[in-house]
Amino acid sequence: MAVILMRHPETVDPRVIAGQSDVAIAPHALAAIESLAESLPHVRHIVSSDLSRCRILAEAIAAQRGIDCTLDARWREQSFGAWDGRRWDEVDGREYLEQWTTGTPPGGESLVDVQARVAAALAEAPEDTLVVTHAGPIRCALAIARGIRIEDAFAEPIPFGSWRSL
């Protein structure tokens, strides 16, 4: 079996640029964690972003299945720097969005940087691993695994709590 990538549950305010801020999971999403865990195929390893919106889900799945969960900061969302924790309608992101695949938010990191750290983490992931992470790293991993442009990977919707197999 391949590596499975799962996006964390919905956050309390999905309009907030969460980035590497440690935002909370929405109460209705917390209530659905058990059913999210049950929707997954068998895995032997669990790796998670260390941010709580991923870690909580990963640890619940690990406890349910009796396996360990390893935290790995390389699976964190892109850092949006000065924008982390703010809402998209509060920032002037036009210049960034016009060049988002090569641009860098103020004080943040570029998608090229995210893709590099995801590639390193993905190379170390054994078969039968569940990675609980964020939409950005999932899209970077899809681009790497499928050999497609990052822009094409970002065209694919990645709903909260959904998963993809590589």
Secondary structure by P-SEA (a helix, b strand, c coil): ccbbbbbcccccccccccccccccccaaaaaaaaaaaaacccccbbbbccccaaaaaaaaaaaaacbbbbbbccccccccccccccccccccccccccccccccccccccaaaaaaaaaaaaaacccbbbbbccaaaaaaaaaaaacccaaaaaaccccccccccc
